[in-house]
C-alpha cells in the first residue's frame, strides 16, 4: 500500500509541479498569436466596417446583444473612436509580444482581452474558425507556453547563468507592468458600476424607438420588448434616465 501511495504521489507531483509539453504549448502560442496578428493586419483598412462604432453592426445593436448574452467586450465601455483605435492597437501589440514570448503570463491575458473584445463586438463577422481562436485565447492564459522559443526563455537562461556566477539580476519590467495593469484593473472595476447604471441604448430595432442619452424621448410605437422598451424607458417628452 505504501508503494502504491508513493507512486500516486509521484504521479500527482509530475502533473502539478512540472510543465508538460513545453514545445507543443509553444507551437500553440506562436500559431494562434500569429494567426490573429495576420488577421488584424490584413483587415486593418477594413477595421471600421468590422468592429468600429459606426460599422454595419452598430454600437447600439452590439450593446443590446451583449446585454442579453453577457459576453465580455471592452469595446462596449465606450463608443468613441479613440477608444476603438486604442483597443485595436492593444490587440495588435499583445499579439506581437505573445508571438515573441515576452512576458507571456501577462501578454496571454491581454491577448485574450483583445480577442474577446473584438470578436464579441461583432459576432456575425466571422465563421466557425473564430470560435476556435476564442477558446484557445482563454486556454493560453492557463498554459505555460513561454518556456521555449521565447524571449522569456532567453531571459530565464541569462538569469540562471548570472546566479550561477553569484550575480543578482533585477527585474524592473515585471513589477512596472503589473503595477500599470493593476491600476487599469482598479479603474475599470471602480467605473463598472457607473457605466452599468449610466448607459442606455440610443435606438431599438424592436420598436423603432430612438433617443440619445440625456436627450428628449422620441416616443414609442406602443409595443413592449425587453430593455429599452421597458416601462421605465418609455416615458414621452422626458429626459433620458442616464447622464
C-alpha positions in Angstrom: 0.0 0.0 0.0 2.9 2.3 0.8 4.4 1.7 -2.6 1.1 2.4 -4.3 0.7 5.7 -2.3 4.2 6.7 -3.3 3.5 6.0 -7.0 0.3 8.1 -6.8 2.2 10.9 -5.0 4.9 10.9 -7.7 2.3 11.0 -10.4 0.5 13.9 -8.9 3.8 15.8 -8.4 4.7 15.1 -12.0 1.5 16.6 -13.2 1.3 19.6 -10.9 4.9 20.6 -10.3 6.2 20.4 -13.9 5.1 21.8 -17.2 4.3 19.1 -19.7 4.7 19.6 -23.5 6.7 22.8 -23.5 7.4 22.7 -27.2 3.8 21.8 -28.0 2.4 24.7 -26.0 5.0 27.0 -27.7 3.7 25.9 -31.1 0.1 26.7 -30.0 1.2 30.1 -28.7 3.1 31.0 -31.8 0.4 29.6 -34.2 -2.6 31.3 -32.7 -0.9 34.6 -31.9 0.5 34.7 -35.4 -2.9 33.9 -37.0 -4.7 36.6 -35.0 -1.9 39.1 -35.8 -2.0 38.4 -39.5 -5.8 38.8 -39.5 -5.7 42.1 -37.7 -3.1 43.4 -40.1 -4.9 42.2 -43.1 -8.2 43.8 -42.0 -6.5 47.0 -40.9 -8.1 49.0 -43.7 -11.5 47.5 -43.0 -11.4 47.6 -39.2 -14.1 50.3 -39.1 -16.6 48.2 -41.0 -15.8 45.1 -39.0 -15.6 46.4 -35.4 -15.9 50.2 -35.5 -18.5 52.2 -33.6 -20.2 53.2 -36.8 -20.0 49.9 -38.7 -22.9 48.0 -40.1 -23.3 46.2 -36.8 -23.7 49.4 -34.8 -22.6 50.0 -31.3 -26.3 50.2 -30.2 -27.1 46.7 -31.7 -23.9 45.3 -30.1 -24.9 46.9 -26.8 -28.3 45.2 -26.8 -26.9 41.8 -27.8 -24.2 41.9 -25.1 -26.8 43.0 -22.5 -28.7 39.8 -23.4 -25.9 37.2 -23.6 -23.5 38.7 -21.0 -20.4 38.4 -23.3 -17.3 40.4 -22.5 -16.0 43.1 -24.8 -14.1 46.2 -23.8 -15.4 48.0 -26.8 -18.8 48.3 -25.0 -17.2 50.6 -22.4 -17.3 53.5 -24.8 -18.5 54.2 -28.3 -15.7 56.7 -29.0 -13.4 56.4 -32.0 -10.3 56.9 -29.9 -11.2 54.0 -27.6 -11.8 51.7 -30.5 -8.4 52.6 -32.0 -6.8 52.0 -28.6 -8.3 48.6 -28.2 -7.4 47.5 -31.8 -3.8 48.7 -31.3 -3.7 46.9 -27.9 -4.8 43.7 -29.7 -2.1 44.0 -32.3 0.6 44.8 -29.7 -0.4 41.9 -27.5 -0.4 39.5 -30.4 3.1 40.6 -31.4 4.5 40.3 -27.9 2.8 36.9 -27.3 4.2 35.7 -30.6 7.7 36.7 -29.4 7.1 35.3 -26.0 7.7 38.4 -24.0 6.1 38.3 -20.5 3.8 35.5 -21.8 1.9 35.4 -18.5 0.8 39.0 -18.9 0.6 39.0 -22.7 -1.7 35.9 -22.8 -4.2 37.8 -20.6 -4.0 40.9 -22.9 -4.2 38.7 -25.9 -7.4 37.1 -24.6 -8.9 40.6 -23.8 -8.1 41.7 -27.4 -9.7 38.6 -29.0 -12.8 38.7 -26.9 -13.3 42.4 -27.2 -13.2 42.4 -31.0 -15.0 39.1 -31.6 -17.8 39.8 -29.2 -18.2 43.3 -30.6 -19.3 41.9 -33.9 -20.2 38.3 -33.5 -21.6 37.9 -37.0 -18.4 39.0 -38.8 -16.6 35.7 -38.6 -17.2 32.0 -39.2 -16.6 28.8 -37.2 -12.8 29.5 -37.1 -13.4 32.4 -34.7 -14.8 30.0 -32.1 -11.5 28.1 -32.1 -9.5 31.2 -31.6 -12.0 32.4 -29.0 -11.5 29.2 -26.9 -7.7 29.0 -27.4 -7.1 32.5 -26.3 -8.7 31.5 -23.0 -6.7 28.3 -22.9 -3.4 30.1 -23.4 -4.0 32.1 -20.2 -3.7 28.9 -18.2 -0.8 27.4 -20.1 2.9 27.8 -19.5 3.6 28.5 -23.2 6.8 30.6 -22.9 9.3 28.0 -21.6 10.9 27.5 -25.1 11.2 29.6 -28.3 10.5 32.8 -26.5 12.2 35.9 -25.1 11.1 34.7 -21.6 13.2 31.6 -22.1 16.3 33.6 -23.1 15.8 35.9 -20.1 15.5 32.9 -17.8 18.6 31.3 -19.2 20.6 34.6 -18.7 19.2 34.8 -15.1 20.3 31.3 -14.3 23.8 31.9 -15.7 24.1 35.1 -13.7 23.0 33.4 -10.5 25.5 30.6 -11.1 28.2 33.3 -11.2 26.9 34.8 -7.9 25.4 37.8 -9.6 21.9 39.3 -8.9 19.8 40.3 -11.9 17.0 42.7 -11.1 13.7 42.5 -12.9 12.4 46.0 -13.4 9.9 45.5 -16.3 7.8 42.9 -14.5 6.8 44.9 -11.4 6.2 48.0 -13.5 4.0 46.0 -15.9 1.9 44.6 -13.1 1.5 47.9 -11.4 0.3 49.6 -14.5 -2.2 46.8 -15.3 -3.3 46.7 -11.7 -4.1 50.4 -11.8 -6.1 49.9 -15.0 -8.0 47.0 -13.4 -8.9 49.1 -10.4 -10.0 52.0 -12.7 -12.2 49.7 -14.8 -13.6 47.9 -11.8 -14.5 51.2 -10.0 -16.1 52.6 -13.1 -18.1 49.4 -13.9 -21.0 50.4 -11.6 -21.4 53.9 -13.0 -21.1 52.5 -16.6 -23.8 49.9 -15.9 -26.2 52.4 -14.4 -25.4 55.4 -16.5 -25.7 54.0 -20.1 -28.7 53.4 -22.2 -29.1 52.4 -25.9 -29.7 55.1 -28.4 -32.1 53.1 -30.5 -34.2 50.0 -30.5 -34.7 47.8 -33.5 -37.7 46.1 -32.0 -40.0 49.1 -31.7 -38.3 51.8 -33.7 -37.8 54.0 -30.7 -34.8 56.2 -30.7 -33.3 58.6 -28.1 -29.8 59.7 -27.3 -28.6 59.5 -23.7 -29.5 62.7 -21.9 -31.8 63.8 -24.8 -35.5 64.0 -25.3 -37.6 61.0 -25.9 -39.0 60.4 -29.3 -41.8 58.2 -28.0 -42.5 54.6 -28.9 -44.8 52.8 -31.3 -46.7 51.2 -28.5 -45.0 47.8 -28.5 -43.2 46.4 -25.4 -40.0 44.5 -25.6 -37.2 43.9 -23.1 -34.5 46.5 -22.4 -35.1 50.0 -23.9 -38.8 49.2 -24.5 -39.5 48.6 -20.8 -41.8 50.9 -18.9 -39.0 52.9 -17.2 -37.6 54.0 -20.6 -40.9 54.6 -22.5 -41.9 58.0 -20.9 -42.5 60.5 -23.7 -41.1 64.1 -23.6 -38.9 63.3 -20.6 -35.1 63.3 -20.0 -33.4 60.0 -20.5 -32.7 58.2 -17.3 -28.9 58.3 -17.7 -26.4 61.0 -17.7 
